[in-house]
Amino acid sequence: MGLFQFVKIGSFQSGDKKQKAQEILAKEGIFYKIKVKSSLKMNSFDSAVLGNKYNPIEKMTYFLYVKKEDEKRTRLLLKNI
């Protein structure tokens, strides 16, 4: 167990929203962690590979974590993103 407990604030599938959240937290001096999950999704509508259905689309999900003590403040700061 680490020195600080972190809680998940939320997730973003948009890199722009992730960047905006990072800018806000950095400006406010809130320590955060970002974890990235990548998944491949098949694109069955791509006409070039319609027969074999193998044209994966990479989908990135960004998970935002902050220290438990900063949770309420962070949620207020990021509620309109």
C-alpha positions in Angstrom: 0.0 0.0 0.0 1.4 3.4 -1.0 1.7 6.5 1.0 -1.3 8.0 -0.7 -4.6 6.4 -1.7 -5.9 7.3 -5.1 -9.4 7.4 -6.3 -10.7 7.2 -9.8 -12.4 10.4 -10.8 -13.5 9.3 -14.2 -12.5 8.3 -17.7 -12.1 10.1 -21.1 -12.2 8.7 -24.6 -11.3 12.1 -26.0 -7.6 13.2 -25.9 -8.8 16.8 -25.9 -10.9 16.3 -22.8 -8.0 14.5 -21.1 -5.6 17.4 -22.0 -8.1 20.0 -20.6 -8.4 18.1 -17.4 -4.6 17.9 -17.0 -4.3 21.6 -17.6 -6.9 22.4 -15.0 -5.3 20.1 -12.4 -1.8 21.3 -13.1 -3.0 24.9 -12.7 -4.6 24.1 -9.4 -1.6 22.2 -8.2 -3.5 18.9 -7.8 -1.3 15.7 -8.2 -2.9 13.2 -10.6 -2.2 10.0 -12.4 -3.4 9.0 -15.8 -3.7 5.3 -16.8 -4.4 4.4 -20.4 -6.3 1.4 -21.7 -6.1 0.5 -25.4 -8.6 -1.8 -27.0 -9.0 -2.8 -30.6 -12.5 -2.7 -32.2 -13.2 -4.4 -35.4 -14.5 -2.2 -38.2 -16.9 -4.4 -40.1 -18.0 -1.5 -42.5 -14.7 -0.9 -44.1 -15.3 -1.9 -47.7 -11.7 -2.9 -48.3 -11.9 -5.7 -45.7 -15.7 -6.3 -45.6 -15.1 -10.0 -46.4 -12.7 -10.8 -43.6 -13.7 -8.1 -41.2 -10.2 -7.5 -40.0 -9.5 -3.8 -39.8 -9.1 -3.0 -36.1 -9.7 0.5 -34.8 -7.7 1.4 -31.7 -9.8 2.9 -29.0 -8.0 4.7 -26.2 -9.6 5.3 -22.8 -7.8 7.5 -20.2 -8.6 7.0 -16.5 -7.9 9.9 -14.2 -6.9 9.3 -10.6 -6.2 11.8 -7.8 -5.4 11.6 -4.1 -8.4 10.8 -2.0 -8.0 14.1 -0.2 -8.4 16.0 -3.5 -11.4 14.1 -4.7 -14.2 16.6 -4.0 -12.2 19.6 -5.2 -11.3 17.8 -8.4 -14.8 16.7 -9.1 -16.0 20.3 -8.8 -13.2 21.6 -11.0 -13.9 19.0 -13.8 -17.7 18.8 -13.7 -18.1 20.8 -16.9 -15.6 18.9 -19.0 
